[in-house]
Amino acid sequence: MKRKFLLLGIIGAFFLMSFGASELFYPTGAPPGHTGSPGDGANCTACHGGTATNSAGWITSNIPPGGYVPGQTYQITATNTLTTSTGKYGFQVSPQNVAGTLMGTLIAGTNNQLVGSNKYVTHTLANLTDNSWTFSWVAPVAGSGSVTFYGAFARGKPGPVTLSTLSVNEALSAPGPAGAIAGPSSVCQGNSESYSIAAVSGATSYTWSVPSGATIVSGQGTTNVSVSFGSFAATGNISVFGSNSAGSGAASNLNVTATALPMVPSVPMGPAMVYFNITPTSMYTTSGSSGALTYQWQILPAGAGTISGSGMSATVTWGIFLGQAEVRVKGINSCGESIYSDAFMVTVDNSTGISDPESVVWNVWYNSSSRSLMLNLENIKGDVKMNISDVSGRRFLSENIQGGQTYSKSTDLNSGIYIVRIQSETQLFSRKIFVK
């Protein structure tokens, strides 16, 4: 009988001891990895039982609303306000990112300690009166971003468990100055160009501006933009600066010179009447073209001669040519060229001093009664070009006729001296006639 009572006493003592030990299973701090964070995957219900609830505001700090400054030390307070039990208070907190990595550095305070390679802070001795613990936290390096303090709170065993979090953001400072702008500093009106800068630390967007007459086609807000320079785009600065919610950094500038196509040059000026056998070369000039750096000259038809020069003057070397020649010019710069100017008309002729070949006999006279020009071309074969001008060079008649015959052409000529010129396929002839 005594053995029976002894056995019952031992069993009872065992249950009493077990109950007391279970209530104080971790009286000197919770084991690592029980904050309820996604990275931990566990909380205090593993020991205290039940299902954890969630409560807001149990973790507080003196971190400003604008966020933490990297490297600064802040005070964090964890407060256990569980009232559904009369047991002892305990907690565990850890600052982590979404991957479960410790962010920053924990420094234990009064009645709390670090565990789990200093990743967690927990109570040193659970008791019935201490339900609030303050510890220090050194904020992580710049660029760490958002940090969440995960906390688990328990009271007694078995006893309730609640989870609470505190999320803090990194305080942003205004971005630094923008770097050099890459892109052409000389552009042509009517063209599009690209400009870019290297990313500015801390910048979340970029603001570009362009000179008057230019337009940002794409890329505003990024590090690379496409700019269209209109027909009236002005010379000026392309600017860009980085910004974030804390402000804007200093701008970078690139001075861009916008160049227009040259204007059409003025009509060339020079001799309007030339005799190629007396004056084999003639000079023509233009007063210039706005925006032109050089000039290109043209003479038409090509058989009239050749023209050379790249400035505001050019020299024509005349060929054996009779008739009207056109001299034009256009302006050129790095962006392109203008159209040709209007033509300056030049009458090209042979001088009256040319002597006819002695072996060729031809005659020309004017019949005043019939008002007709008469030409005996029996000794000149083939196609013949004939023209009549006065001594000032003004042309009255120009025709293509057939040689080997006597030619008559009705034409009214006032009294005066006229020069009749004919050009066969191989020779030039010139005669004067007098009209009474």
C-alpha positions in Angstrom: 0.0 0.0 0.0 2.8 2.3 0.9 4.4 1.5 -2.5 1.2 2.5 -4.2 0.9 5.9 -2.5 4.6 6.4 -3.2 4.1 5.8 -6.9 1.1 8.1 -7.1 3.2 10.8 -5.4 6.0 10.4 -7.8 3.6 10.7 -10.8 1.9 13.8 -9.3 5.2 15.5 -8.7 6.2 14.7 -12.3 3.2 16.4 -13.7 3.7 19.4 -11.4 7.3 19.7 -12.4 6.4 19.2 -16.1 3.7 22.0 -16.0 6.1 24.4 -14.3 8.9 23.6 -16.7 6.7 24.0 -19.7 5.5 27.4 -18.7 9.2 28.5 -18.4 10.4 26.5 -21.4 12.4 29.5 -22.8 12.5 31.9 -19.9 15.9 33.3 -21.0 15.0 34.1 -24.6 13.2 32.6 -27.6 15.3 30.4 -29.9 16.4 31.9 -33.3 14.1 31.9 -36.3 10.7 32.3 -34.7 9.6 35.8 -35.7 7.0 34.6 -38.2 8.8 36.3 -41.1 8.7 34.7 -44.6 12.3 33.9 -44.3 12.0 32.2 -40.8 8.8 30.3 -41.6 8.1 29.7 -37.9 6.7 31.6 -34.9 6.2 31.0 -31.2 3.2 28.7 -31.6 5.7 25.9 -32.0 6.2 26.1 -28.2 3.3 28.1 -26.9 0.6 26.4 -29.0 -2.5 27.8 -30.5 -2.8 29.9 -33.6 -1.0 33.2 -33.9 -3.0 36.3 -34.4 -1.8 39.6 -36.0 -1.6 42.9 -34.3 -0.5 46.3 -35.6 1.7 48.8 -33.8 3.5 46.5 -31.3 6.9 47.5 -32.9 7.7 51.2 -32.9 10.8 53.3 -33.6 12.2 56.8 -33.8 12.9 56.4 -37.5 11.6 59.6 -39.3 8.6 59.3 -41.6 10.9 60.0 -44.5 12.8 56.9 -43.8 16.1 55.7 -42.4 19.5 57.2 -43.3 22.1 54.6 -44.1 24.6 54.1 -41.2 22.5 56.0 -38.7 21.5 54.4 -35.3 17.8 54.3 -34.3 15.9 53.1 -31.2 13.4 50.3 -31.7 10.8 49.3 -29.1 8.9 46.0 -29.0 5.8 46.0 -26.6 3.9 42.9 -25.6 0.3 43.9 -24.7 -1.2 40.5 -24.5 -4.0 40.5 -21.8 -5.6 37.1 -22.4 -3.2 35.4 -20.1 -1.5 36.0 -16.8 1.8 34.3 -17.8 5.2 35.9 -18.4 6.0 38.2 -21.3 8.4 37.2 -24.1 9.2 38.4 -27.6 11.6 38.0 -30.6 12.2 40.6 -33.4 14.4 40.6 -36.5 14.9 43.2 -39.3 14.8 41.4 -42.6 14.3 41.9 -46.3 11.8 39.8 -48.4 14.5 37.1 -48.8 14.9 36.8 -45.0 18.4 38.4 -44.9 19.3 40.4 -41.8 19.3 44.1 -42.7 21.4 46.5 -40.7 23.0 45.7 -37.3 21.1 45.0 -34.0 22.5 46.2 -30.7 20.9 44.8 -27.5 19.4 47.0 -24.8 18.1 46.6 -21.3 16.6 43.2 -20.6 17.1 41.9 -24.1 19.9 40.0 -26.0 21.0 38.9 -29.4 20.7 35.4 -30.7 21.1 33.5 -33.9 24.4 35.1 -35.0 23.0 38.5 -33.9 20.1 38.2 -36.4 17.4 38.2 -33.7 16.8 40.2 -30.5 14.8 38.6 -27.7 14.2 38.9 -23.9 16.8 37.9 -21.4 14.5 36.8 -18.6 10.7 36.4 -19.1 8.7 37.8 -16.1 5.3 39.1 -15.2 6.1 42.8 -15.3 8.6 43.6 -18.2 6.5 43.7 -21.3 8.5 46.4 -23.3 12.0 46.2 -24.6 14.1 48.8 -26.4 17.2 48.0 -28.5 19.3 49.8 -31.1 19.4 49.3 -34.9 22.1 50.6 -37.2 20.6 51.2 -40.6 22.1 49.3 -43.6 24.1 50.6 -46.4 22.7 52.9 -49.1 20.5 51.3 -51.7 19.2 48.6 -49.3 15.6 49.8 -49.7 12.7 48.8 -47.6 13.3 46.9 -44.3 10.6 45.1 -42.3 11.0 44.4 -38.6 9.2 41.0 -38.0 8.1 40.3 -34.3 6.5 37.4 -32.4 5.0 38.0 -29.0 3.9 35.4 -26.4 2.6 35.3 -22.9 2.7 32.1 -20.7 2.5 28.5 -21.8 0.2 27.5 -23.1 -0.6 31.1 -24.0 -1.5 33.4 -26.8 0.9 34.4 -29.6 0.6 37.4 -31.8 2.7 38.7 -34.7 3.4 42.3 -35.6 5.6 44.1 -38.1 7.1 47.5 -38.7 8.2 48.5 -42.3 10.6 51.4 -42.9 11.9 52.8 -46.1 15.3 54.1 -46.9 15.4 57.9 -46.8 16.2 59.3 -50.3 18.5 62.2 -50.9 18.4 64.3 -54.1 20.4 62.7 -56.9 23.9 64.0 -57.7 24.7 66.1 -60.7 24.0 64.7 -64.2 27.1 63.6 -66.2 28.2 64.8 -69.6 25.6 64.6 -72.4 26.6 62.4 -75.3 25.5 63.5 -78.8 26.3 65.9 -81.6 26.9 69.6 -80.8 26.4 70.6 -84.4 23.1 69.7 -86.0 21.1 70.4 -89.2 17.7 71.9 -89.1 15.2 69.3 -90.3 17.2 66.4 -88.9 16.7 64.2 -85.8 19.5 63.3 -83.3 20.0 61.1 -80.2 21.3 62.3 -76.8 22.1 60.3 -73.7 23.7 60.4 -70.2 24.9 57.8 -67.8 22.5 56.8 -65.1 22.6 59.2 -62.1 22.8 57.5 -58.7 19.5 57.8 -56.9 17.6 59.2 -59.8 14.2 57.7 -60.6 13.5 59.9 -63.6 15.1 62.4 -65.9 14.0 65.8 -67.2 15.3 67.0 -70.6 14.9 70.4 -72.3 15.8 71.4 -75.8 16.3 74.7 -77.7 13.4 76.6 -79.3 12.2 75.0 -82.5 13.4 71.5 -81.4 11.1 68.7 -80.1 11.8 65.7 -77.9 10.3 62.9 -80.0 10.8 60.1 -77.5 12.7 59.2 -74.2 11.6 62.0 -71.9 12.0 60.7 -68.4 14.8 58.3 -69.3 18.6 58.6 -69.9 18.2 58.6 -73.7 16.1 60.9 -75.9 15.5 61.5 -79.6 15.3 65.1 -80.6 13.9 66.5 -83.8 15.3 69.9 -84.9 12.7 71.8 -86.9 13.2 74.1 -89.9 13.5 77.0 -87.5 15.4 75.3 -84.6 17.6 77.7 -82.7 21.1 77.3 -81.4 21.0 76.7 -77.6 21.4 74.2 -74.8 20.2 70.7 -74.4 19.8 70.1 -70.6 19.0 67.2 -68.4 18.8 66.5 -64.7 17.9 63.5 -62.5 15.2 63.6 -59.8 13.5 61.5 -57.2 11.0 62.0 -54.5 13.6 63.9 -52.5 14.4 66.5 -55.1 16.4 67.1 -58.2 20.1 67.1 -59.0 22.2 69.6 -60.9 21.6 69.8 -64.6 24.1 69.0 -67.3 24.2 71.2 -70.5 25.4 70.7 -74.0 25.4 73.7 -76.3 24.1 72.7 -79.7 24.5 74.8 -82.9 21.6 74.4 -85.3 22.5 75.1 -88.9 20.0 75.7 -91.7 20.3 74.8 -95.4 21.7 77.7 -97.4 19.4 80.2 -98.8 19.1 80.5 -102.6 22.0 82.8 -103.8 21.3 86.0 -105.6 21.3 85.9 -109.4 24.9 86.1 -110.8 26.1 89.3 -112.4 28.6 89.7 -115.2 29.0 90.3 -118.9 25.7 89.8 -120.7 27.3 89.8 -124.2 30.5 88.1 -125.0 32.5 87.4 -128.2 34.2 84.1 -127.5 37.1 84.8 -130.0 37.9 88.2 -128.4 37.1 87.4 -124.7 37.7 83.7 -124.1 36.9 84.0 -120.4 34.4 86.0 -118.3 33.9 86.4 -114.6 30.5 86.2 -112.9 29.7 87.0 -109.2 26.9 86.6 -106.7 26.3 88.7 -103.6 26.1 85.4 -101.7 23.7 83.2 -99.8 22.8 83.2 -96.1 24.3 80.1 -94.5 26.4 79.1 -97.5 30.1 78.1 -96.9 30.9 77.3 -100.5 29.1 77.6 -103.9 28.5 75.5 -106.9 28.3 77.1 -110.3 26.6 75.9 -113.5 26.5 76.9 -117.1 24.0 75.7 -119.7 24.1 74.4 -122.3 27.2 72.4 -121.5 28.6 73.2 -125.0 28.7 76.9 -124.1 31.8 76.5 -122.1 33.1 75.5 -118.7 32.8 77.3 -115.4 35.1 77.0 -112.4 35.0 78.4 -108.8 33.7 77.5 -105.4 33.3 81.0 -103.9 31.1 83.9 -104.7 32.8 84.4 -108.1 33.4 82.0 -111.0 35.2 82.1 -114.3 33.6 80.9 -117.6 35.9 79.7 -120.3 33.8 80.0 -123.5 33.7 77.3 -126.1 33.0 77.8 -129.8 29.3 78.6 -129.3 26.7 80.9 -130.6 23.6 81.6 -128.8 22.1 82.1 -125.3 23.9 80.7 -122.3 22.6 80.5 -118.7 24.8 81.0 -115.6 23.5 79.8 -112.2 24.8 79.3 -108.7 23.7 77.5 -105.5 24.9 77.6 -101.9 26.4 74.7 -100.0 27.2 74.0 -96.3 27.6 71.0 -94.0 23.8 70.4 -93.9 23.3 70.3 -97.7 22.7 72.7 -100.5 20.1 75.2 -101.8 18.5 75.0 -105.2 20.1 76.9 -108.1 19.5 80.6 -108.4 17.6 82.1 -111.3 19.7 82.2 -114.5 21.7 85.1 -115.7 21.4 85.1 -119.5 24.5 85.6 -121.6 24.5 86.1 -125.4 27.6 84.4 -126.8 28.7 85.3 -130.3 31.6 85.6 -132.7 33.1 89.0 -133.2 32.4 91.0 -136.4 36.1 90.9 -137.2 36.1 87.2 -138.1 37.1 86.9 -141.8 35.3 84.4 -143.9 37.3 81.6 -145.5 38.4 83.0 -148.9 37.4 79.7 -150.6 33.7 80.1 -149.6 31.5 82.6 -151.4 28.2 83.6 -149.8 26.2 86.8 -149.9 23.6 88.5 -147.7 21.5 91.6 -148.4 18.3 93.2 -147.3 15.5 93.9 -149.8 13.9 97.1 -148.4 11.0 97.0 -150.8 9.9 93.5 -149.8 11.2 93.9 -146.3 13.1 90.6 -146.7 16.5 89.3 -145.7 18.2 87.5 -148.6 21.0 84.9 -148.3 22.9 83.1 -151.1 24.1 79.9 -149.4 24.7 77.8 -152.5 28.3 77.2 -151.5 27.5 76.3 -147.9 26.2 72.8 -147.6 24.3 71.1 -144.8 22.4 72.5 -141.8 23.1 76.2 -141.1 22.2 78.2 -138.0 21.5 81.9 -138.8 21.0 84.9 -136.5 20.7 88.6 -136.8 21.7 91.2 -134.1 22.4 94.8 -134.0 25.8 96.2 -133.1 24.8 96.3 -129.4 24.3 92.6 -129.4 20.5 92.6 -129.3 19.2 89.7 -131.2 16.4 90.1 -133.7 16.2 86.7 -135.5 17.6 83.3 -135.0 16.7 80.3 -137.3 18.0 77.0 -138.5 18.0 76.8 -142.3 19.3 74.5 -145.0 22.4 75.4 -147.0 22.9 75.0 -150.7 20.2 77.4 -151.7 19.1 81.1 -151.8 17.2 81.9 -148.6 14.6 84.6 -148.2 13.1 85.6 -144.8 10.5 88.4 -144.4 11.5 90.5 -141.4 11.1 94.2 -140.5 14.4 95.9 -139.7 14.7 99.5 -138.9 17.4 101.6 -140.4 20.8 100.7 -139.0 23.7 98.4 -139.1 23.1 94.7 -138.5 25.4 91.7 -138.1 24.4 88.5 -139.8 26.1 85.3 -138.6 25.8 81.9 -140.0 27.3 78.7 -138.6 27.6 75.6 -140.6 28.7 72.2 -139.3 32.4 73.2 -139.6 32.7 77.0 -140.1 31.5 80.4 -138.8 30.7 83.3 -141.1 29.9 86.9 -140.3 28.7 89.9 -142.5 27.4 93.4 -141.9 24.4 94.7 -143.7 23.1 98.3 -143.9 19.4 98.9 -143.8 18.2 102.3 -145.0 
